[in-house]
Amino acid sequence: MASDDEQPQATAGQGASDEAAQDNPSWARVKLARHPKRPHSLDYIQRLFRDFQEIHGDRRFGDDPAVVCGMAFFEDQPIMVIGQQKGRDTKQKLYRNFGMVKPEGYRKAMRIMQLAAKFQRPILTLLDTPGAYPGIDAEERGQAEAIATNLREMARLGCPVIAICIGEGGSGGALALGVGNRVFMLENAVYSVISPESCAAIIYRDSSKAALAASALRLTAQDLLELGLIDGIIPEPEGGAHLDPDLAAEAVRQVLRQALKELGGLTPTELIEQRYAKFREMGSFFTET
C-alpha cells in the first residue's frame, strides 16, 4: 500500500498558483485533485473490497504498474476492479510512472474486462491520471491503437461498467477506462480533454495562464454534471478527500452499492444499448427548430 510519509516540496510558482486558486474555483479544484495526500486507487481498494487478487501483464509485452487490476468482493458480490495508480513518494511515482498508462496497461485492463464479461461480473474503474504516457516507447507499442481498442470494446461489454473519477481524469488516458453505464466524479476531481497547463500553452502561448484555462475548460464535477457528461457527484469530506480518506471511501461505497443495484437487473443487451445511447447523447448541445 502506498506510503503517506513523504511531504511535497514547495515549488517556485506555488505561491502564484495558490493565489490564483483563491479567485478561481475551477483552478482550486485542480489543486485539490492533484493534492499529494489525496487517496489513490489502492487506498480505495483497501477500504472498499476484500480478497483483492491482482493480475499482471497483457500477455503481449509486459506489465504496467500504472494500472492495478484484479478480482475482489464488494459486500460479498464478486467484482472486477481496475484503477490507475499514481504513487505516493518519489520511488513509487517513478515505479507507477506518475499514473501515466502505457499500451500494455490498457491491454491488461481490457484483459480483465473480457474476463468480467465472460463470467458476468460487474466492473469498477477508478480514473486518476494526468494522461496517457506520451513517450516514444509507448507510441512504438501502439498507444493510440490500445486506447481506441478499449473505447470500442468497452462499448460492447455485456456486463455492468461503473467508472469513478477520483482525482485527475486526463483526456483519452482516462476515457480509455471510462466508458461506463454509470460515470461518477468525486466532488473535487477534474475531467478534461487536456490539462490546464497544456491548454494555456496552446491557446494563450503561456502555460502560466493555467488557472484561466481551467475555468474555460469546464472541467469540474459540477460543470460536467450540468453538461450531462456524468451521472452524479460523490461528496468529499470538508476540505477534500485527503483529510479523511475513510469518509471519502464510505461515500464511494454508497454510490457503488446503489449503481450495482440499479444495473444488476439489466440484461447484457440492455446494458450495451444503455451505454451506447448514453455516450451518443454527449456533445449534442443544439436542437433543430
C-alpha positions in Angstrom: 0.0 0.0 0.0 1.2 3.5 -0.8 3.0 5.3 2.0 1.9 8.8 3.1 5.2 9.7 4.8 6.8 11.9 2.2 5.8 15.6 2.2 5.9 17.6 -1.1 8.4 20.4 -1.5 7.2 23.9 -2.4 7.9 25.0 -5.9 8.9 28.4 -7.2 5.4 29.0 -8.7 3.4 27.5 -5.9 2.6 30.9 -4.3 1.3 32.3 -7.5 -0.8 29.3 -8.2 -2.3 29.3 -4.7 -3.1 32.9 -5.1 -4.8 32.2 -8.4 -6.8 29.4 -6.8 -8.4 31.7 -4.3 -10.0 33.7 -7.1 -10.8 30.8 -9.5 -13.0 27.9 -8.2 -12.0 25.7 -11.2 -8.3 26.1 -10.5 -8.9 25.4 -6.8 -10.5 22.1 -7.8 -7.5 21.3 -9.9 -5.2 21.9 -7.0 -7.3 19.6 -4.8 -7.4 16.9 -7.4 -3.6 16.9 -7.5 -3.1 17.2 -3.8 -0.1 14.9 -2.8 -2.1 13.3 0.1 -5.2 12.6 -2.0 -6.3 9.0 -1.8 -5.3 6.9 -4.8 -6.9 3.8 -6.3 -5.1 1.4 -3.9 -6.3 3.4 -1.0 -9.9 2.9 -2.1 -9.4 -0.7 -3.0 -8.0 -1.4 0.5 -11.1 0.2 2.1 -13.9 -1.0 -0.2 -13.0 -4.6 -1.1 -11.9 -7.8 0.4 -9.8 -10.7 -1.1 -8.4 -8.5 -3.8 -6.3 -10.6 -6.2 -4.2 -8.6 -8.6 -3.4 -9.8 -12.1 -0.3 -8.7 -14.1 0.7 -8.4 -17.7 -1.1 -8.0 -21.0 0.3 -11.3 -22.4 1.8 -9.4 -25.3 4.6 -7.2 -23.9 4.7 -6.9 -20.1 3.1 -5.4 -17.0 2.3 -1.8 -16.4 2.3 -0.7 -12.7 0.4 2.4 -13.6 -2.7 0.2 -13.8 -3.8 -2.0 -10.9 -6.3 -4.8 -12.0 -7.8 -7.6 -10.1 -10.7 -9.6 -8.8 -12.3 -8.8 -5.4 -15.5 -9.0 -3.4 -17.7 -5.9 -2.7 -20.0 -6.7 0.1 -20.0 -10.4 -0.9 -20.5 -9.7 -4.5 -17.7 -10.6 -6.9 -16.4 -7.7 -8.9 -13.6 -6.7 -11.2 -11.6 -3.7 -10.2 -9.3 -1.5 -12.4 -7.6 1.5 -11.1 -5.0 4.0 -12.3 -2.3 4.4 -9.6 0.0 7.5 -9.4 2.2 6.5 -6.5 2.9 8.5 -3.3 6.6 9.1 -2.7 9.3 9.6 -5.3 10.2 5.9 -5.6 6.6 4.9 -6.1 5.9 7.7 -8.5 8.7 6.5 -10.8 7.6 2.9 -10.5 4.0 3.9 -11.3 5.1 6.3 -14.0 3.1 9.1 -12.2 -0.1 7.3 -13.2 0.6 7.7 -16.9 -0.5 4.4 -18.6 1.3 2.7 -21.4 -0.2 0.5 -24.1 0.4 -2.7 -22.1 -1.6 -1.1 -19.2 -4.6 -0.6 -21.3 -4.4 -4.1 -22.8 -4.1 -5.5 -19.3 -7.2 -3.7 -18.3 -9.0 -5.0 -21.4 -7.9 -8.5 -20.5 -9.7 -8.3 -17.1 -12.7 -6.6 -18.7 -13.1 -9.5 -21.1 -12.9 -11.9 -18.1 -15.6 -9.9 -16.4 -17.9 -10.1 -19.5 -17.3 -13.9 -19.7 -18.3 -14.5 -16.1 -20.9 -11.7 -15.9 -19.2 -9.8 -13.2 -19.5 -6.0 -12.9 -16.5 -3.8 -13.5 -15.4 -0.8 -11.5 -12.8 1.6 -12.9 -11.1 4.2 -10.9 -9.8 7.1 -13.0 -6.8 9.1 -11.8 -4.2 10.0 -14.4 -2.7 13.2 -15.9 -3.0 11.5 -19.3 -1.7 8.5 -21.2 2.1 8.2 -21.4 3.3 10.2 -24.4 6.8 8.6 -24.7 8.3 7.2 -27.9 8.3 3.7 -26.5 4.6 3.9 -25.9 4.0 5.1 -29.4 6.1 2.3 -30.8 3.9 -0.2 -29.0 0.7 1.3 -30.3 -0.6 3.7 -27.7 -3.3 5.2 -29.9 -4.4 1.8 -31.0 -4.6 0.5 -27.4 -6.8 3.4 -26.4 -9.0 3.2 -29.4 -9.5 -0.6 -28.9 -10.5 0.0 -25.3 -13.1 2.6 -26.3 -14.6 0.2 -28.8 -14.5 -2.9 -26.7 -15.9 -1.2 -23.5 -18.9 -0.1 -25.6 -19.6 -3.8 -26.3 -19.2 -5.3 -22.8 -22.3 -7.2 -21.7 -21.7 -6.6 -18.0 -22.2 -3.5 -15.8 -19.4 -1.0 -16.0 -19.1 1.8 -13.4 -16.4 4.5 -13.8 -15.4 6.9 -11.0 -13.0 9.7 -11.5 -11.2 10.0 -8.1 -8.6 12.6 -9.0 -7.4 13.7 -12.4 -9.3 12.5 -15.5 -6.7 13.3 -18.1 -8.0 13.1 -21.7 -8.0 9.8 -23.5 -5.8 8.4 -20.9 -8.8 8.3 -18.5 -11.5 7.9 -21.1 -9.9 4.6 -22.3 -11.2 3.2 -18.9 -14.2 5.5 -18.6 -16.8 4.1 -21.0 -19.4 3.1 -18.4 -23.1 2.6 -17.8 -22.6 5.0 -14.8 -19.9 7.6 -14.6 -19.3 9.5 -11.4 -16.8 12.0 -10.1 -15.6 12.9 -6.7 -16.5 16.4 -5.7 -13.0 17.8 -6.1 -12.0 15.6 -9.1 -11.4 17.1 -12.6 -12.0 15.5 -16.0 -10.8 17.2 -19.2 -9.6 16.7 -22.7 -6.3 18.4 -21.9 -4.5 19.7 -18.8 -4.9 23.4 -18.0 -1.2 24.0 -18.4 -1.1 22.4 -21.9 -4.3 24.2 -22.9 -2.8 27.6 -21.8 0.4 26.9 -23.7 -1.6 26.2 -26.9 -4.3 28.8 -26.6 -2.6 31.7 -24.8 1.0 30.8 -25.6 1.7 31.0 -21.9 1.4 28.0 -19.6 1.4 30.3 -16.6 -2.3 31.1 -17.5 -3.3 27.6 -16.5 -5.9 29.0 -14.0 -7.6 30.9 -16.8 -7.6 27.8 -19.0 -9.0 25.7 -16.2 -12.0 28.0 -16.0 -12.6 27.9 -19.7 -12.3 24.1 -19.9 -15.3 23.4 -17.7 -13.5 20.5 -16.1 -15.0 20.3 -12.6 -17.6 17.8 -11.5 -20.2 20.5 -11.2 -19.5 21.6 -14.8 -19.7 18.1 -16.2 -22.9 17.2 -14.3 -24.5 20.4 -15.7 -23.4 19.4 -19.2 -24.8 15.9 -18.8 -21.5 14.2 -19.2 -21.5 12.4 -15.8 -24.3 10.8 -13.8 -23.5 12.1 -10.3 -21.1 13.8 -7.9 -19.7 11.9 -4.9 -19.4 14.3 -1.9 -16.0 14.6 -0.2 -15.2 15.5 3.4 -14.9 19.2 4.0 -11.6 20.4 2.7 -11.0 17.4 0.4 -10.7 13.6 0.5 -7.1 13.8 1.7 -8.3 15.0 5.1 -10.5 11.9 5.7 -9.9 9.0 3.3 -12.1 6.7 5.3 -15.1 9.0 5.0 -14.4 9.6 1.3 -14.3 5.8 0.7 -17.6 5.4 2.5 -19.2 7.9 0.2 -17.9 5.9 -2.8 -19.2 2.7 -1.2 -22.8 4.1 -1.0 -22.7 5.2 -4.7 -21.2 1.9 -5.9 -23.8 -0.1 -3.9 -26.7 1.9 -5.5 -25.3 1.7 -9.0 -24.8 -2.1 -8.8 -28.3 -2.5 -7.6 -29.7 -0.4 -10.5 -27.6 -2.2 -13.2 -27.9 -5.7 -11.7 -31.4 -6.2 -13.2 -30.4 -5.4 -16.8 -29.7 -8.0 -19.4 -26.3 -7.9 -21.4 -28.2 -6.4 -24.4 -29.8 -3.7 -22.3 -26.5 -2.8 -20.7 -24.9 -2.4 -24.1 -27.8 -0.4 -25.5 -27.9 1.9 -22.4 -24.2 2.6 -22.6 -24.3 3.2 -26.3 -27.2 5.7 -26.0 -25.5 7.4 -23.1 -22.4 8.3 -25.0 -24.2 9.1 -28.3 -26.1 11.8 -26.5 -22.9 13.6 -25.3 -21.9 16.7 -27.2 -25.4 17.4 -28.5 -26.0 21.0 -27.4 -28.3 22.2 -30.2 -31.8 21.2 -31.3 -33.4 21.8 -34.6 -36.4 24.2 -34.7 
